[in-house]
Amino acid sequence: MKCERNCPGTIEDGYCDTCGMAPAAGAAPANGNGNGNGNGSTSSTPTWASAGTAPRQRVSENTSPSARTGALSTRTGSSGRTGSSRTGSRRRRFGGGLVEVTPIVQADPATAVMATAEVPEEKRYCAKCGNPVGRSRGDRAGRASGFCPSCGEPFNFTPKLGKGDLIGGQYEVVGALAHGGLGWIYLAVDKNVSDRWVVLKGLLNSGDEDALAAAVAERRFLAEVEHPNIVKIYNFVEHDGAGYIVMEYVGGQSLKDMLKKRRAANGGNADPIPVDQALAFVLEIMPAFNYLHDRGLIFCDFKPDNVIQSGDQMKLIDLGGVVHIDDLDAAIYGTVGYQAPEMATEGPSIASDLYTIGRTLAVLTTDFRGYQSTFKDSLPDRGEFAVYRQFESFYRLLLRATRIDPAERFVDAGEMSDQMLGVLRQVLAAGGEPRPAPSRLFTGELRTDLKSDVPRWQDLPSPLIDLTDPAAAFLASVTVTDPSEVLTLLRNAPEETVEVRLRALRAHIDMADYDGAREARDALLASDGADWRVAWYDGLLALATEQFEYARGRFDAVYSALPGELAPQLAVALALELAGDQAAAAYYDVVSRTDPAYTTAAAGLARCRLGAGDRSGAVEAYNRVPGTSSAYRSSQVGAVRALVRAHPASAADVSSLSAAAALIERLEIEAAQLAELRAELLEQALRSVSGGQALPATVLGSARSGDVRERDIRFALEDAYREMAQAAHGPEKIRLVDLANASRPRTRT
């Protein structure tokens, strides 16, 4: 049925596929069950669960997890559901509508049944101690059932159901689909509900009491889980003393299968998923994590195996590891290489789930060898992979998500989603098309002096007020700009909250009261040192007092906490530039490519490029400023000067002078400023001609042809100085008239 919320979407599995909202009150339920029977379809084999290269591990210790707050992160509120609209033949755009993804057409489920239902020997592990079991010795094949030689635990990898078995008097088995960490997966037909396809999940090892307990737990609370990005649990039935979970059939392709297919197509060599696609895929299932976490549920075992693209949706599958966050007795399952290191001592938490998401992104986007051994709890250096070198923000995103200390990870799935989306915009913008979006954490740049191209810390964005702060309403009423008046008004604040103290710190910096600013900063560091906003204003104070290296370090910390935000990168770039470090150019480049509205980034990039002798690169940077921006004219003036002004690393050549002349003709600025630009161009042209260089007459205007003579340049330069003198006064007027007279060529009388 249609959404009926002024939205073009349709309701699927209880939620709109476009706006993500539940049906409007009174709306009729949709027909069908969304189980994807796929009749008559052809394409990929459906995937349910697979054992991977290492066994799923049960965590032996579990303690009550405590609430976490990420280092340098104080996100408040929750991020909204990100919808994706359909276009054309059910094509969708994932990742906030930024990445188009081709739907995977579901195959006939019956074709997905395993021809021989057996667990390969290399995937047989003891459910208790994790050691290999059922392995061959010499010419003797491994046993499918028996006892672990290490701990004596019984194992049985033989499927208990066969074709035609009727389970619970309702579900007729078609065959085995796959095997996973907690059980066999069977395809069946629901004889009571229109012969719909369903999946039965049983126990891989029926002698494992913990696995049985996990299955019972699934029956108890997972039947209430209902989200379009999570496989639906229909029922729980028993057969011959064993329990089976009944869930919807999801045909499609897991992210792990995508990696396998890419490797096969690449001649057996690794071919990771492009960063933009990987981010888009994972962003689509982040609302599912939000949904689970809001209900106190932790997924525990997220990895590429457990997320499927089905049609034009991404779905979480294999809920066998899901536990209540406050369940101290549940057996906790995870997979080596993905599982958070604190799981054995602190138990599952939101932070541990976010860790698995970060590890999954790392595996999807690189040939991450050793992720289950050498780098089990860490990431390789940034220089190890091209995608890390190319997309620093992506690497920082992974680092933040996979910190050893859970308190230093993202606060929740909403915050991580926000930063992932920001990183995705930066990745896509590297292709040349800007991907701007308003920030939820920062204002835009505060540039007011559009005629100046000097780098200024005052132009940097400011953190937005946290609306949950008790003094937020009061601070919104403080609209004066004079910093001394701000401090006076802040004395009347209803209470001295963090936001009030931050506003006071900024006022001290603005009025150059650096002693007062340091005192305010030190007090904030003592009480709220983990707040990224304190680090931001500490960096701002360092810029104002010309401690550029310290400022870079503080802004770098904010960047690591908020890798999807552009403001910290702009601040890092400014600190580097003021310190004379050409590394600033790379950060300016990312910011201006992603959002051209940051005109100070374009100007900074142009300055860096010009400092390296790259005149054309500087002009390209200035040309990023959109024509609708108030800084457009000043950027064009900057482009002219980049082409004209002398530089030790790059002499002004014929092409640059001609390009500057053409640009001047198109500029719409005040006559005096236009004359000043012409004078700069003609001064350089005169030096070039006097040095014996031939110049085209186009340096004097597009209507001219041939080569220009020194005499013509001097007359034009005289006119430019006299036009400038008309708008000047006092000594400046006299100076310009003298320059005009000195420029005039000698003439016979």
C-alpha positions, 0 to 999 in steps of 0.5 A: 500500500502507499505511504499516505504521509505526503510521500511517494513510497510504499509500505513494506514490512511495516515501514515506508521504503522511502521515508522510513516511517510506519503507516499513517494511523488508520491505514489498511495493512498491506497484502502479502508478507514480503517473504520474497518467494521469487517465483519465476525469477532468475539470478543470484543464489540466496545466502543465509549464513556461512561459517567463514574461515574461522569458527564463531566464538562463544565468549565465556565471561559476561559482565553488565556493560556500562553506558559509553561516551565516546572520546571527543564526542558529545552527540545528542539526539538521534539521527533520523531515518535515511530514506532512499527513493526508487527510480526507474525499474525499482532501482534505488540509491543507497547511502542517503540517496548518493549511490545508485545500486542495481537490485539483485533479482531473487532466484527460484528458492528451490534452486538454492538447495544444497545438492549434498548437505554436509559441513566441509571438514575445514569448517568443523570446529568444537562449539565449546573450545573452538578447536578443529574436530571431524578432520580426516587423518591420512586416508580416513575421512573425518567423522561428521559426529563424535567427540572433541579430542581436546575437551570431550564435547560431543559434536554432530554436523549431520542435518536432521531434516530431509526433503518432505519432512513436515515440521510442526505440522505446517512446514514441509522441508525442501532441503538444506540451504546452508550451515552456519555458526549456530545451526543448519538452515533449511528451505521449507514451504509453509502449507498453512500460509499460501505455500510461502517460502520460509526458512527453518534454522536448527542447531548445527550441534544438537548436543551444545546446550549453549546453542540450544539456549541461544535458540530458545532466546531467539524465540522469546524476543526476536519474534517481536523484532520487526524492521524492514532491514531485519529478517522477520522471525515468524515462529518457533517449532519443535520436531523430534526433540529439536527446536527450529526457528521459522523465519522469512526467506530472503533471496539475494547475495551477502556482502561476503558472496560479493567479495567472493564473486569479485575475487573470482572475476579478478582471476582469483586475486582480491578485488575489494568493494569500492569504498563508496559502495561499501559505505552505501551498503552498510549505511542502509542497515545502520537504521536496523542497528538503531532499532535493535539498540533502542530496544536494548538488543545487541547484534553481537556477530555482524560481519559480511556474511550476515548482511544480504542485498535482497532486491533493492534492500539490505537486510540483517540475517542470522540473529542467533547471536542477538542478546539483551544488553542486560542479560548476564547469563546469555552465551555471547557469540562472535567471530574472530577478527570482527568481535570487540576485544572487551567482549569476554570481560565487559560483555556486549554493548552498543560500542561492541556492535559498532566495533564489528561494523568498523571491522566489516568495512575494513574487510570489505574495502581492502585485501585485509590479510591477517585480520583474524591474527596479526591485526585481530584487534588493530588496523594496518598503517594507513600507508598499507592500502591505497584506499586509506591513503586516498581517503584519510577520513575513511581511515579515521572513521575505521580507527574511531569505530575500532578503538580498543577502549569502547569509550573512544568509539562512536556514541551510538549507531546514529552518530556513526551513521552521520559520520559515515554519510559525511565520509561518503560525501567526501569519497564521492566528491573526489570524483569531481562532483561536489556533495554538499550537505548542511552540518548538524554540528557546525555553522557555515564559515564566518567569512565577512571580509570578502576583499581579503585573501589573508588566512584568518582563524576568525573565518572558521565555522563555530560549533552549533549549540547543543539544544539539549543543554539547559541554557540553550534557549538563553544562549539563543537570546544572546544576539550581541556580537561585541565580546565584552557585551556577551560576557556581561550577558552570560553572567545572567545565565540561568546556570553555568552549563558547558555551553555557557562556559564555551560561549564565554571562552569564545568571547575571551578569545574574540576580545584578545583576553588570552589570560582569561581565555586560558583560565576558562579553557583550563576549567573546561579541560578539567571537567569536560576534557573529552568534549570535542568542543573544548578541543576545538576552542583550545585549538582556536585559542592556539591559532589566535596566539600563533601556536600553530603546531599545537592548534593543528594537534587539537584540531586533528583530535576533533577530526579524528572524532568527527571524520565526516565533518568538513570544519575540522579539516578546514581548521587543520588546513589553516593551522598547517598553512599558518605554520608554513606546511604545504600539507595544508593543500590536501585538506583544503582540497577535500573541503572545497571539493565536497562543499564549494560553499567553504570559500575559504577552503578554495582560497586556501588551496589557491594560496598553497598551489600558488606557493608551489608555483602552480598558477593554473592549479590556483586558478582552478581552486578559485574557480570552485567558488560558485557564481551564486556565492557572495565570495565569487567576485573576490575569488575571480579577483584572486584568480587574476592575481594568481595569473599575474603576480610574480612568484619565484617558483613560477614566472608569469608566461604569455598564456597566464597573462592572456588568460588574466586579460580575458578574465578581467574583461568578464569581471563585474566589479567597481571601476577602481578595483578593475583598474587596479587589476589592469594595472597589475596585469600591465606592470607584469606585461611591461616587465616581460616586454622590456625583457625581450619577451613577445606578448600577444595584443590580447593582453590589452583586450580581446579585440586586438590582434598581433603582438603588443608593443611596449608603447601600447602597454605604457599608454594602457598602464597610464590610463589604469593609474589615472582611473585609480587616482580618480577614486583615491585621495590625498597622498595616494592620489598624488602617488598614482598620478606620479605613476601614471606620468612615469608610465607614459611613453616619451612622445615628440612635440 
